[in-house]
Amino acid sequence: MVVQRGQRFRSPFPRRMQHLSALALGMLVTATASGWSPPSQAQSGGSIKLRADVQEADANTGIITARGNVRIDYPEEAIYATSAQAQYYSRERRIILTGNVFVQQEANTLQAEVVTYLIDEGRFVATPNDNEQVESIYVIPEPAEEPAAAPQPEEPEEQPSTPLPALPEELPSFNVPTAE
């Protein structure tokens, strides 16, 4: 189907199915705009899985909105998150999670009311509700043990090649005239 400029696009899907077609179109736009491929073409672990009660995608803005029991799995970065709502801004490559947000990356956790994840920077920005605080737990890894250094062979003390002459027991005294 070709839509001419000025013509209105009519979805071939029934009204109740249009949000699914918008989601698929949004994911296609996201895949194209952000540089990642759909899962069938993506390299292993290079995709973000988004689950929610309701999802909507806007192909014009490139924003995917998920509401209700939102779960995000991003295995490539070992990130797992839950929230009440999430918005993925495909053009800016950021995700904004709102409503009782819990994020886990490896053993580290973060809890806040709003968390923004900047995908390209791998950075989280968290803000709490009024009169509350952001809570996070960071597991600090033990420093890696350095391999024991191999003992260095001792270098022999240098011996002079020619012996120094012995000093006389008494040194001669010299009278130095003084200028008066």
VMD Tcl script that builds the backbone (N, CA, C; Angstrom):
set m [mol new atoms 540]
animate dup $m
set s [atomselect $m all]
$s set {name element resname resid chain x y z} {
  {N N MET 1 A 0.841 -1.165 0.000}
  {CA C MET 1 A 0.000 0.000 0.000}
  {C C MET 1 A 0.893 1.237 0.000}
  {N N VAL 2 A 0.642 2.187 -0.851}
  {CA C VAL 2 A 1.405 3.416 -0.943}
  {C C VAL 2 A 0.511 4.562 -0.505}
  {N N VAL 3 A 1.039 5.386 0.388}
  {CA C VAL 3 A 0.272 6.526 0.871}
  {C C VAL 3 A 0.896 7.777 0.275}
  {N N GLN 4 A 0.088 8.546 -0.440}
  {CA C GLN 4 A 0.550 9.780 -1.055}
  {C C GLN 4 A 0.597 10.894 -0.009}
  {N N ARG 5 A 1.465 11.900 -0.273}
  {CA C ARG 5 A 1.554 13.036 0.627}
  {C C ARG 5 A 0.179 13.690 0.740}
  {N N GLY 6 A -0.217 14.003 1.966}
  {CA C GLY 6 A -1.514 14.628 2.202}
  {C C GLY 6 A -2.632 13.613 2.391}
  {N N GLN 7 A -2.401 12.365 2.014}
  {CA C GLN 7 A -3.399 11.324 2.189}
  {C C GLN 7 A -3.324 10.792 3.606}
  {N N ARG 8 A -4.410 10.391 4.162}
  {CA C ARG 8 A -4.430 9.868 5.513}
  {C C ARG 8 A -4.213 8.373 5.479}
  {N N PHE 9 A -3.331 7.887 6.350}
  {CA C PHE 9 A -3.061 6.462 6.423}
  {C C PHE 9 A -4.156 5.782 7.219}
  {N N ARG 10 A -4.663 4.708 6.680}
  {CA C ARG 10 A -5.669 3.918 7.363}
  {C C ARG 10 A -5.076 2.565 7.663}
  {N N SER 11 A -5.089 2.206 8.913}
  {CA C SER 11 A -4.499 0.943 9.323}
  {C C SER 11 A -5.323 -0.222 8.800}
  {N N PRO 12 A -4.657 -1.253 8.270}
  {CA C PRO 12 A -5.378 -2.428 7.801}
  {C C PRO 12 A -5.809 -3.332 8.962}
  {N N PHE 13 A -5.394 -2.989 10.208}
  {CA C PHE 13 A -5.719 -3.814 11.361}
  {C C PHE 13 A -6.981 -3.307 12.047}
  {N N PRO 14 A -7.742 -4.220 12.668}
  {CA C PRO 14 A -8.902 -3.772 13.445}
  {C C PRO 14 A -8.437 -2.833 14.564}
  {N N ARG 15 A -9.322 -1.972 15.044}
  {CA C ARG 15 A -8.973 -0.961 16.044}
  {C C ARG 15 A -8.281 -1.581 17.263}
  {N N ARG 16 A -8.744 -2.710 17.756}
  {CA C ARG 16 A -8.161 -3.314 18.952}
  {C C ARG 16 A -6.762 -3.865 18.691}
  {N N MET 17 A -6.390 -4.052 17.423}
  {CA C MET 17 A -5.076 -4.582 17.084}
  {C C MET 17 A -4.095 -3.470 16.685}
  {N N GLN 18 A -4.581 -2.231 16.552}
  {CA C GLN 18 A -3.717 -1.165 16.055}
  {C C GLN 18 A -2.546 -0.877 16.984}
  {N N HIS 19 A -2.744 -1.004 18.310}
  {CA C HIS 19 A -1.625 -0.735 19.205}
  {C C HIS 19 A -0.513 -1.759 19.008}
  {N N LEU 20 A -0.853 -2.983 18.633}
  {CA C LEU 20 A 0.164 -3.991 18.367}
  {C C LEU 20 A 0.935 -3.664 17.091}
  {N N SER 21 A 0.204 -3.193 16.082}
  {CA C SER 21 A 0.902 -2.827 14.848}
  {C C SER 21 A 1.784 -1.606 15.077}
  {N N ALA 22 A 1.322 -0.673 15.910}
  {CA C ALA 22 A 2.147 0.492 16.238}
  {C C ALA 22 A 3.390 0.061 16.997}
  {N N LEU 23 A 3.243 -0.908 17.897}
  {CA C LEU 23 A 4.384 -1.411 18.645}
  {C C LEU 23 A 5.399 -2.055 17.701}
  {N N ALA 24 A 4.923 -2.888 16.811}
  {CA C ALA 24 A 5.830 -3.542 15.860}
  {C C ALA 24 A 6.518 -2.499 14.981}
  {N N LEU 25 A 5.757 -1.506 14.526}
  {CA C LEU 25 A 6.329 -0.445 13.708}
  {C C LEU 25 A 7.331 0.366 14.525}
  {N N GLY 26 A 6.984 0.646 15.773}
  {CA C GLY 26 A 7.895 1.380 16.652}
  {C C GLY 26 A 9.181 0.614 16.878}
  {N N MET 27 A 9.076 -0.697 17.049}
  {CA C MET 27 A 10.272 -1.503 17.252}
  {C C MET 27 A 11.119 -1.513 15.988}
  {N N LEU 28 A 10.475 -1.527 14.828}
  {CA C LEU 28 A 11.209 -1.480 13.571}
  {C C LEU 28 A 11.923 -0.140 13.432}
  {N N VAL 29 A 11.217 0.953 13.774}
  {CA C VAL 29 A 11.832 2.273 13.736}
  {C C VAL 29 A 12.987 2.324 14.726}
  {N N THR 30 A 12.767 1.783 15.927}
  {CA C THR 30 A 13.808 1.756 16.945}
  {C C THR 30 A 15.016 0.990 16.449}
  {N N ALA 31 A 14.781 -0.151 15.870}
  {CA C ALA 31 A 15.890 -0.978 15.387}
  {C C ALA 31 A 16.690 -0.228 14.333}
  {N N THR 32 A 15.982 0.474 13.454}
  {CA C THR 32 A 16.661 1.191 12.386}
  {C C THR 32 A 17.381 2.431 12.918}
  {N N ALA 33 A 16.692 3.208 13.760}
  {CA C ALA 33 A 17.261 4.466 14.235}
  {C C ALA 33 A 18.401 4.253 15.217}
  {N N SER 34 A 18.319 3.231 16.053}
  {CA C SER 34 A 19.320 3.082 17.104}
  {C C SER 34 A 20.485 2.203 16.713}
  {N N GLY 35 A 20.418 1.556 15.591}
  {CA C GLY 35 A 21.560 0.781 15.139}
  {C C GLY 35 A 21.535 -0.680 15.548}
  {N N TRP 36 A 20.580 -1.114 16.366}
  {CA C TRP 36 A 20.538 -2.531 16.684}
  {C C TRP 36 A 19.533 -3.215 15.789}
  {N N SER 37 A 19.689 -4.485 15.629}
  {CA C SER 37 A 18.838 -5.248 14.734}
  {C C SER 37 A 17.754 -5.955 15.506}
  {N N PRO 38 A 16.656 -6.315 14.843}
  {CA C PRO 38 A 15.650 -7.115 15.516}
  {C C PRO 38 A 16.278 -8.412 16.003}
  {N N PRO 39 A 15.686 -9.058 17.044}
  {CA C PRO 39 A 16.303 -10.249 17.621}
  {C C PRO 39 A 16.708 -11.317 16.617}
  {N N SER 40 A 15.986 -11.478 15.524}
  {CA C SER 40 A 16.357 -12.505 14.557}
  {C C SER 40 A 17.684 -12.201 13.874}
  {N N GLN 41 A 18.058 -10.910 13.819}
  {CA C GLN 41 A 19.304 -10.527 13.171}
  {C C GLN 41 A 20.361 -10.057 14.165}
  {N N ALA 42 A 19.957 -9.854 15.426}
  {CA C ALA 42 A 20.894 -9.328 16.422}
  {C C ALA 42 A 21.907 -10.376 16.834}
  {N N GLN 43 A 23.052 -9.896 17.271}
  {CA C GLN 43 A 24.023 -10.803 17.839}
  {C C GLN 43 A 23.486 -11.240 19.188}
  {N N SER 44 A 23.935 -12.372 19.658}
  {CA C SER 44 A 23.477 -12.918 20.918}
  {C C SER 44 A 23.633 -11.906 22.040}
  {N N GLY 45 A 22.546 -11.659 22.805}
  {CA C GLY 45 A 22.601 -10.786 23.967}
  {C C GLY 45 A 22.566 -9.309 23.658}
  {N N GLY 46 A 22.326 -8.880 22.435}
  {CA C GLY 46 A 22.352 -7.471 22.088}
  {C C GLY 46 A 21.009 -6.798 22.076}
  {N N SER 47 A 20.020 -7.316 22.798}
  {CA C SER 47 A 18.706 -6.700 22.773}
  {C C SER 47 A 18.189 -6.482 24.186}
  {N N ILE 48 A 17.229 -5.555 24.288}
  {CA C ILE 48 A 16.570 -5.263 25.549}
  {C C ILE 48 A 15.158 -5.828 25.454}
  {N N LYS 49 A 14.813 -6.694 26.403}
  {CA C LYS 49 A 13.471 -7.279 26.424}
  {C C LYS 49 A 12.612 -6.459 27.372}
  {N N LEU 50 A 11.451 -6.012 26.875}
  {CA C LEU 50 A 10.528 -5.188 27.638}
  {C C LEU 50 A 9.209 -5.924 27.768}
  {N N ARG 51 A 8.761 -6.130 29.004}
  {CA C ARG 51 A 7.471 -6.782 29.252}
  {C C ARG 51 A 6.624 -5.858 30.108}
  {N N ALA 52 A 5.314 -5.774 29.815}
  {CA C ALA 52 A 4.400 -4.929 30.577}
  {C C ALA 52 A 2.966 -5.334 30.262}
  {N N ASP 53 A 2.048 -4.835 31.081}
  {CA C ASP 53 A 0.637 -5.113 30.838}
  {C C ASP 53 A 0.170 -4.446 29.547}
  {N N VAL 54 A 0.638 -3.216 29.303}
  {CA C VAL 54 A 0.248 -2.465 28.103}
  {C C VAL 54 A 1.497 -1.820 27.520}
  {N N GLN 55 A 1.632 -1.887 26.194}
  {CA C GLN 55 A 2.737 -1.219 25.510}
  {C C GLN 55 A 2.185 -0.459 24.321}
  {N N GLU 56 A 2.717 0.744 24.123}
  {CA C GLU 56 A 2.328 1.563 22.985}
  {C C GLU 56 A 3.595 2.091 22.327}
  {N N ALA 57 A 3.561 2.236 21.025}
  {CA C ALA 57 A 4.710 2.782 20.308}
  {C C ALA 57 A 4.242 3.871 19.369}
  {N N ASP 58 A 4.993 4.942 19.323}
  {CA C ASP 58 A 4.697 6.047 18.426}
  {C C ASP 58 A 5.798 6.095 17.380}
  {N N ALA 59 A 5.465 5.719 16.155}
  {CA C ALA 59 A 6.454 5.676 15.080}
  {C C ALA 59 A 6.951 7.069 14.714}
  {N N ASN 60 A 6.145 8.107 14.963}
  {CA C ASN 60 A 6.564 9.472 14.635}
  {C C ASN 60 A 7.627 9.990 15.593}
  {N N THR 61 A 7.462 9.710 16.882}
  {CA C THR 61 A 8.410 10.216 17.869}
  {C C THR 61 A 9.495 9.207 18.209}
  {N N GLY 62 A 9.260 7.933 17.919}
  {CA C GLY 62 A 10.220 6.893 18.270}
  {C C GLY 62 A 10.190 6.534 19.748}
  {N N ILE 63 A 9.066 6.835 20.424}
  {CA C ILE 63 A 8.940 6.565 21.857}
  {C C ILE 63 A 8.050 5.346 22.068}
  {N N ILE 64 A 8.558 4.406 22.865}
  {CA C ILE 64 A 7.783 3.234 23.250}
  {C C ILE 64 A 7.443 3.400 24.728}
  {N N THR 65 A 6.171 3.300 25.067}
  {CA C THR 65 A 5.715 3.449 26.443}
  {C C THR 65 A 5.144 2.125 26.913}
  {N N ALA 66 A 5.573 1.695 28.094}
  {CA C ALA 66 A 5.082 0.462 28.703}
  {C C ALA 66 A 4.514 0.820 30.072}
  {N N ARG 67 A 3.319 0.272 30.392}
  {CA C ARG 67 A 2.681 0.564 31.669}
  {C C ARG 67 A 2.189 -0.712 32.317}
  {N N GLY 68 A 2.342 -0.773 33.637}
  {CA C GLY 68 A 1.821 -1.880 34.424}
  {C C GLY 68 A 2.763 -3.065 34.477}
  {N N ASN 69 A 3.270 -3.343 35.658}
  {CA C ASN 69 A 4.156 -4.494 35.876}
  {C C ASN 69 A 5.298 -4.552 34.855}
  {N N VAL 70 A 5.968 -3.463 34.687}
  {CA C VAL 70 A 7.045 -3.364 33.695}
  {C C VAL 70 A 8.265 -4.155 34.174}
  {N N ARG 71 A 8.789 -4.959 33.275}
  {CA C ARG 71 A 10.030 -5.705 33.529}
  {C C ARG 71 A 10.952 -5.507 32.338}
  {N N ILE 72 A 12.195 -5.181 32.631}
  {CA C ILE 72 A 13.191 -4.978 31.578}
  {C C ILE 72 A 14.350 -5.927 31.829}
  {N N ASP 73 A 14.747 -6.641 30.788}
  {CA C ASP 73 A 15.905 -7.528 30.834}
  {C C ASP 73 A 16.881 -7.066 29.759}
  {N N TYR 74 A 18.100 -6.740 30.173}
  {CA C TYR 74 A 19.164 -6.319 29.255}
  {C C TYR 74 A 20.378 -7.176 29.585}
  {N N PRO 75 A 20.373 -8.443 29.115}
  {CA C PRO 75 A 21.421 -9.390 29.489}
  {C C PRO 75 A 22.830 -8.956 29.105}
  {N N GLU 76 A 22.986 -8.235 28.015}
  {CA C GLU 76 A 24.320 -7.820 27.574}
  {C C GLU 76 A 25.033 -6.998 28.646}
  {N N GLU 77 A 24.279 -6.197 29.401}
  {CA C GLU 77 A 24.857 -5.366 30.456}
  {C C GLU 77 A 24.501 -5.894 31.846}
  {N N ALA 78 A 23.899 -7.074 31.928}
  {CA C ALA 78 A 23.487 -7.698 33.194}
  {C C ALA 78 A 22.561 -6.777 33.985}
  {N N ILE 79 A 21.631 -6.105 33.284}
  {CA C ILE 79 A 20.685 -5.193 33.927}
  {C C ILE 79 A 19.293 -5.804 33.885}
  {N N TYR 80 A 18.641 -5.782 35.067}
  {CA C TYR 80 A 17.262 -6.240 35.193}
  {C C TYR 80 A 16.532 -5.181 36.010}
  {N N ALA 81 A 15.335 -4.778 35.569}
  {CA C ALA 81 A 14.632 -3.698 36.248}
  {C C ALA 81 A 13.136 -3.952 36.269}
  {N N THR 82 A 12.477 -3.376 37.286}
  {CA C THR 82 A 11.022 -3.391 37.376}
  {C C THR 82 A 10.562 -1.985 37.714}
  {N N SER 83 A 9.348 -1.644 37.254}
  {CA C SER 83 A 8.774 -0.333 37.554}
  {C C SER 83 A 7.298 -0.354 37.183}
  {N N ALA 84 A 6.609 0.743 37.478}
  {CA C ALA 84 A 5.198 0.871 37.101}
  {C C ALA 84 A 5.074 1.291 35.639}
  {N N GLN 85 A 6.035 2.107 35.165}
  {CA C GLN 85 A 5.990 2.594 33.782}
  {C C GLN 85 A 7.409 2.749 33.259}
  {N N ALA 86 A 7.575 2.592 31.951}
  {CA C ALA 86 A 8.861 2.821 31.299}
  {C C ALA 86 A 8.613 3.480 29.956}
  {N N GLN 87 A 9.496 4.398 29.610}
  {CA C GLN 87 A 9.458 5.013 28.289}
  {C C GLN 87 A 10.840 4.890 27.684}
  {N N TYR 88 A 10.868 4.314 26.481}
  {CA C TYR 88 A 12.125 4.155 25.755}
  {C C TYR 88 A 12.144 5.183 24.634}
  {N N TYR 89 A 13.111 6.112 24.709}
  {CA C TYR 89 A 13.275 7.149 23.700}
  {C C TYR 89 A 14.354 6.657 22.743}
  {N N SER 90 A 13.931 6.080 21.647}
  {CA C SER 90 A 14.869 5.412 20.741}
  {C C SER 90 A 15.850 6.382 20.096}
  {N N ARG 91 A 15.435 7.586 19.820}
  {CA C ARG 91 A 16.334 8.539 19.158}
  {C C ARG 91 A 17.405 9.054 20.107}
  {N N GLU 92 A 17.060 9.231 21.376}
  {CA C GLU 92 A 18.036 9.691 22.370}
  {C C GLU 92 A 18.742 8.516 23.036}
  {N N ARG 93 A 18.267 7.307 22.804}
  {CA C ARG 93 A 18.812 6.078 23.385}
  {C C ARG 93 A 18.862 6.169 24.910}
  {N N ARG 94 A 17.660 6.419 25.478}
  {CA C ARG 94 A 17.528 6.461 26.924}
  {C C ARG 94 A 16.199 5.836 27.328}
  {N N ILE 95 A 16.179 5.330 28.553}
  {CA C ILE 95 A 14.977 4.719 29.106}
  {C C ILE 95 A 14.682 5.439 30.410}
  {N N ILE 96 A 13.424 5.868 30.584}
  {CA C ILE 96 A 13.006 6.493 31.832}
  {C C ILE 96 A 12.014 5.554 32.508}
  {N N LEU 97 A 12.380 5.082 33.691}
  {CA C LEU 97 A 11.534 4.204 34.487}
  {C C LEU 97 A 10.923 5.038 35.605}
  {N N THR 98 A 9.604 4.886 35.832}
  {CA C THR 98 A 8.945 5.645 36.889}
  {C C THR 98 A 8.057 4.728 37.711}
  {N N GLY 99 A 7.898 5.085 38.981}
  {CA C GLY 99 A 6.991 4.363 39.868}
  {C C GLY 99 A 7.619 3.144 40.506}
  {N N ASN 100 A 8.107 3.298 41.730}
  {CA C ASN 100 A 8.668 2.186 42.496}
  {C C ASN 100 A 9.698 1.402 41.679}
  {N N VAL 101 A 10.714 2.087 41.235}
  {CA C VAL 101 A 11.729 1.509 40.341}
  {C C VAL 101 A 12.743 0.700 41.148}
  {N N PHE 102 A 13.036 -0.476 40.650}
  {CA C PHE 102 A 14.087 -1.324 41.211}
  {C C PHE 102 A 14.965 -1.770 40.058}
  {N N VAL 103 A 16.267 -1.497 40.164}
  {CA C VAL 103 A 17.222 -1.873 39.124}
  {C C VAL 103 A 18.308 -2.729 39.761}
  {N N GLN 104 A 18.659 -3.799 39.076}
  {CA C GLN 104 A 19.767 -4.643 39.529}
  {C C GLN 104 A 20.735 -4.806 38.369}
  {N N GLN 105 A 22.008 -4.560 38.656}
  {CA C GLN 105 A 23.072 -4.804 37.680}
  {C C GLN 105 A 24.134 -5.613 38.403}
  {N N GLU 106 A 24.245 -6.859 37.995}
  {CA C GLU 106 A 25.090 -7.828 38.686}
  {C C GLU 106 A 24.635 -7.868 40.137}
  {N N ALA 107 A 25.503 -7.627 41.112}
  {CA C ALA 107 A 25.092 -7.686 42.519}
  {C C ALA 107 A 24.673 -6.324 43.066}
  {N N ASN 108 A 24.754 -5.266 42.264}
  {CA C ASN 108 A 24.408 -3.918 42.701}
  {C C ASN 108 A 22.921 -3.661 42.480}
  {N N THR 109 A 22.291 -2.903 43.421}
  {CA C THR 109 A 20.867 -2.584 43.284}
  {C C THR 109 A 20.643 -1.094 43.476}
  {N N LEU 110 A 19.521 -0.621 42.936}
  {CA C LEU 110 A 19.149 0.786 42.999}
  {C C LEU 110 A 17.637 0.856 43.114}
  {N N GLN 111 A 17.131 1.642 44.091}
  {CA C GLN 111 A 15.693 1.835 44.257}
  {C C GLN 111 A 15.412 3.321 44.296}
  {N N ALA 112 A 14.429 3.766 43.502}
  {CA C ALA 112 A 14.073 5.179 43.449}
  {C C ALA 112 A 12.681 5.309 42.836}
  {N N GLU 113 A 12.188 6.527 42.803}
  {CA C GLU 113 A 10.890 6.776 42.169}
  {C C GLU 113 A 11.046 6.931 40.661}
  {N N VAL 114 A 12.144 7.568 40.241}
  {CA C VAL 114 A 12.416 7.761 38.811}
  {C C VAL 114 A 13.887 7.429 38.557}
  {N N VAL 115 A 14.124 6.610 37.553}
  {CA C VAL 115 A 15.491 6.281 37.150}
  {C C VAL 115 A 15.591 6.456 35.643}
  {N N THR 116 A 16.586 7.220 35.209}
  {CA C THR 116 A 16.861 7.378 33.786}
  {C C THR 116 A 18.127 6.593 33.487}
  {N N TYR 117 A 18.059 5.745 32.459}
  {CA C TYR 117 A 19.225 4.970 32.043}
  {C C TYR 117 A 19.670 5.491 30.691}
  {N N LEU 118 A 20.885 6.025 30.641}
  {CA C LEU 118 A 21.472 6.527 29.397}
  {C C LEU 118 A 22.268 5.381 28.783}
  {N N ILE 119 A 21.727 4.773 27.760}
  {CA C ILE 119 A 22.250 3.527 27.207}
  {C C ILE 119 A 23.690 3.670 26.715}
  {N N ASP 120 A 23.968 4.691 25.915}
  {CA C ASP 120 A 25.305 4.831 25.332}
  {C C ASP 120 A 26.371 5.119 26.388}
  {N N GLU 121 A 25.979 5.785 27.472}
  {CA C GLU 121 A 26.933 6.112 28.527}
  {C C GLU 121 A 26.989 5.027 29.591}
  {N N GLY 122 A 25.982 4.133 29.608}
  {CA C GLY 122 A 25.926 3.105 30.644}
  {C C GLY 122 A 25.755 3.730 32.018}
  {N N ARG 123 A 24.970 4.809 32.113}
  {CA C ARG 123 A 24.861 5.598 33.344}
  {C C ARG 123 A 23.415 5.679 33.797}
  {N N PHE 124 A 23.212 5.575 35.120}
  {CA C PHE 124 A 21.901 5.712 35.734}
  {C C PHE 124 A 21.822 7.060 36.449}
  {N N VAL 125 A 20.661 7.717 36.369}
  {CA C VAL 125 A 20.397 8.933 37.133}
  {C C VAL 125 A 19.094 8.654 37.877}
  {N N ALA 126 A 19.139 8.715 39.222}
  {CA C ALA 126 A 17.987 8.352 40.034}
  {C C ALA 126 A 17.520 9.514 40.890}
  {N N THR 127 A 16.191 9.677 41.013}
  {CA C THR 127 A 15.614 10.696 41.885}
  {C C THR 127 A 14.507 10.049 42.716}
  {N N PRO 128 A 14.374 10.490 43.984}
  {CA C PRO 128 A 13.354 9.911 44.855}
  {C C PRO 128 A 12.058 10.709 44.830}
  {N N ASN 129 A 11.046 10.208 45.543}
  {CA C ASN 129 A 9.846 10.990 45.835}
  {C C ASN 129 A 10.243 12.115 46.777}
  {N N ASP 130 A 9.352 13.110 46.939}
  {CA C ASP 130 A 9.605 14.168 47.910}
  {C C ASP 130 A 9.782 13.555 49.296}
  {N N ASN 131 A 10.688 14.108 50.078}
  {CA C ASN 131 A 10.971 13.669 51.450}
  {C C ASN 131 A 11.426 12.220 51.548}
  {N N GLU 132 A 11.949 11.670 50.485}
  {CA C GLU 132 A 12.508 10.318 50.502}
  {C C GLU 132 A 13.914 10.376 49.936}
  {N N GLN 133 A 14.565 9.235 49.919}
  {CA C GLN 133 A 15.919 9.158 49.380}
  {C C GLN 133 A 16.028 8.017 48.390}
  {N N VAL 134 A 17.032 8.110 47.543}
  {CA C VAL 134 A 17.379 7.011 46.650}
  {C C VAL 134 A 18.168 6.014 47.485}
  {N N GLU 135 A 17.909 4.733 47.280}
  {CA C GLU 135 A 18.656 3.709 48.007}
  {C C GLU 135 A 19.409 2.853 47.014}
  {N N SER 136 A 20.685 2.642 47.302}
  {CA C SER 136 A 21.473 1.787 46.421}
  {C C SER 136 A 22.422 0.942 47.249}
  {N N ILE 137 A 22.734 -0.203 46.722}
  {CA C ILE 137 A 23.706 -1.099 47.331}
  {C C ILE 137 A 24.734 -1.419 46.270}
  {N N TYR 138 A 25.981 -1.101 46.572}
  {CA C TYR 138 A 27.073 -1.384 45.650}
  {C C TYR 138 A 27.989 -2.418 46.284}
  {N N VAL 139 A 28.231 -3.479 45.593}
  {CA C VAL 139 A 29.147 -4.500 46.067}
  {C C VAL 139 A 30.525 -4.161 45.534}
  {N N ILE 140 A 31.444 -3.941 46.456}
  {CA C ILE 140 A 32.796 -3.559 46.071}
  {C C ILE 140 A 33.615 -4.835 45.932}
  {N N PRO 141 A 34.122 -5.102 44.737}
  {CA C PRO 141 A 34.880 -6.343 44.533}
  {C C PRO 141 A 36.216 -6.300 45.266}
  {N N GLU 142 A 36.649 -7.468 45.688}
  {CA C GLU 142 A 37.961 -7.597 46.316}
  {C C GLU 142 A 39.014 -7.294 45.257}
  {N N PRO 143 A 40.098 -6.619 45.666}
  {CA C PRO 143 A 41.150 -6.358 44.668}
  {C C PRO 143 A 41.770 -7.680 44.213}
  {N N ALA 144 A 42.071 -7.739 42.968}
  {CA C ALA 144 A 42.686 -8.942 42.411}
  {C C ALA 144 A 44.078 -9.091 43.006}
  {N N GLU 145 A 44.396 -10.310 43.411}
  {CA C GLU 145 A 45.726 -10.546 43.970}
  {C C GLU 145 A 46.747 -10.510 42.851}
  {N N GLU 146 A 47.812 -9.770 43.133}
  {CA C GLU 146 A 48.883 -9.695 42.147}
  {C C GLU 146 A 49.747 -10.938 42.294}
  {N N PRO 147 A 50.209 -11.481 41.198}
  {CA C PRO 147 A 51.072 -12.659 41.316}
  {C C PRO 147 A 52.337 -12.293 42.078}
  {N N ALA 148 A 52.788 -13.235 42.893}
  {CA C ALA 148 A 53.996 -12.989 43.687}
  {C C ALA 148 A 55.169 -12.730 42.747}
  {N N ALA 149 A 55.906 -11.691 43.078}
  {CA C ALA 149 A 57.047 -11.344 42.245}
  {C C ALA 149 A 58.148 -12.394 42.438}
  {N N ALA 150 A 58.759 -12.780 41.354}
  {CA C ALA 150 A 59.853 -13.756 41.428}
  {C C ALA 150 A 61.031 -13.111 42.141}
  {N N PRO 151 A 61.670 -13.838 43.058}
  {CA C PRO 151 A 62.807 -13.245 43.764}
  {C C PRO 151 A 63.924 -12.907 42.788}
  {N N GLN 152 A 64.457 -11.720 42.993}
  {CA C GLN 152 A 65.543 -11.269 42.131}
  {C C GLN 152 A 66.860 -11.839 42.661}
  {N N PRO 153 A 67.718 -12.322 41.785}
  {CA C PRO 153 A 69.012 -12.822 42.261}
  {C C PRO 153 A 69.819 -11.667 42.834}
  {N N GLU 154 A 70.492 -11.952 43.939}
  {CA C GLU 154 A 71.291 -10.903 44.558}
  {C C GLU 154 A 72.513 -10.636 43.690}
  {N N GLU 155 A 72.777 -9.349 43.534}
  {CA C GLU 155 A 73.942 -8.982 42.742}
  {C C GLU 155 A 75.148 -8.916 43.672}
  {N N PRO 156 A 76.252 -9.482 43.263}
  {CA C PRO 156 A 77.439 -9.423 44.119}
  {C C PRO 156 A 77.935 -7.983 44.213}
  {N N GLU 157 A 78.475 -7.657 45.396}
  {CA C GLU 157 A 79.010 -6.311 45.554}
  {C C GLU 157 A 80.197 -6.147 44.627}
  {N N GLU 158 A 80.302 -4.959 44.076}
  {CA C GLU 158 A 81.410 -4.718 43.149}
  {C C GLU 158 A 82.714 -4.586 43.924}
  {N N GLN 159 A 83.721 -5.296 43.491}
  {CA C GLN 159 A 85.059 -5.218 44.071}
  {C C GLN 159 A 85.894 -4.333 43.165}
  {N N PRO 160 A 86.650 -3.404 43.757}
  {CA C PRO 160 A 87.479 -2.573 42.873}
  {C C PRO 160 A 88.511 -3.441 42.163}
  {N N SER 161 A 88.777 -3.066 40.947}
  {CA C SER 161 A 89.715 -3.867 40.165}
  {C C SER 161 A 91.157 -3.699 40.657}
  {N N THR 162 A 91.498 -2.511 41.131}
  {CA C THR 162 A 92.845 -2.320 41.688}
  {C C THR 162 A 92.687 -1.868 43.129}
  {N N PRO 163 A 93.477 -2.421 44.023}
  {CA C PRO 163 A 93.329 -2.037 45.430}
  {C C PRO 163 A 93.760 -0.594 45.634}
  {N N LEU 164 A 93.068 0.093 46.537}
  {CA C LEU 164 A 93.412 1.478 46.864}
  {C C LEU 164 A 94.616 1.478 47.806}
  {N N PRO 165 A 95.501 2.472 47.705}
  {CA C PRO 165 A 96.645 2.528 48.621}
  {C C PRO 165 A 96.185 2.816 50.040}
  {N N ALA 166 A 96.899 2.275 51.003}
  {CA C ALA 166 A 96.566 2.487 52.407}
  {C C ALA 166 A 96.943 3.899 52.798}
  {N N LEU 167 A 96.153 4.526 53.647}
  {CA C LEU 167 A 96.431 5.869 54.117}
  {C C LEU 167 A 97.498 5.794 55.213}
  {N N PRO 168 A 98.407 6.791 55.270}
  {CA C PRO 168 A 99.389 6.798 56.365}
  {C C PRO 168 A 98.682 7.051 57.689}
  {N N GLU 169 A 99.301 6.573 58.743}
  {CA C GLU 169 A 98.680 6.735 60.044}
  {C C GLU 169 A 98.637 8.188 60.454}
  {N N GLU 170 A 99.679 8.962 60.130}
  {CA C GLU 170 A 99.699 10.375 60.451}
  {C C GLU 170 A 99.816 11.167 59.170}
  {N N LEU 171 A 98.984 12.161 59.076}
  {CA C LEU 171 A 99.034 12.999 57.883}
  {C C LEU 171 A 99.992 14.162 58.163}
  {N N PRO 172 A 100.794 14.551 57.187}
  {CA C PRO 172 A 101.694 15.688 57.394}
  {C C PRO 172 A 100.904 16.964 57.606}
  {N N SER 173 A 101.443 17.894 58.386}
  {CA C SER 173 A 100.780 19.173 58.597}
  {C C SER 173 A 101.453 20.212 57.727}
  {N N PHE 174 A 100.684 21.086 57.250}
  {CA C PHE 174 A 101.196 22.155 56.388}
  {C C PHE 174 A 100.928 23.478 57.051}
  {N N ASN 175 A 101.894 24.370 56.974}
  {CA C ASN 175 A 101.692 25.721 57.452}
  {C C ASN 175 A 101.297 26.584 56.287}
  {N N VAL 176 A 100.149 27.132 56.389}
  {CA C VAL 176 A 99.657 27.981 55.321}
  {C C VAL 176 A 99.795 29.422 55.771}
  {N N PRO 177 A 100.585 30.254 55.005}
  {CA C PRO 177 A 100.735 31.639 55.421}
  {C C PRO 177 A 99.396 32.384 55.313}
  {N N THR 178 A 99.154 33.258 56.227}
  {CA C THR 178 A 97.916 34.028 56.224}
  {C C THR 178 A 98.216 35.436 55.775}
  {N N ALA 179 A 97.345 36.055 55.145}
  {CA C ALA 179 A 97.532 37.422 54.663}
  {C C ALA 179 A 97.177 38.377 55.791}
  {N N GLU 180 A 98.139 39.225 56.109}
  {CA C GLU 180 A 97.879 40.145 57.204}
  {C C GLU 180 A 97.856 41.541 56.720}
}
mol reanalyze $m
mol bondsrecalc $m
mol representation Tube
mol addrep $m
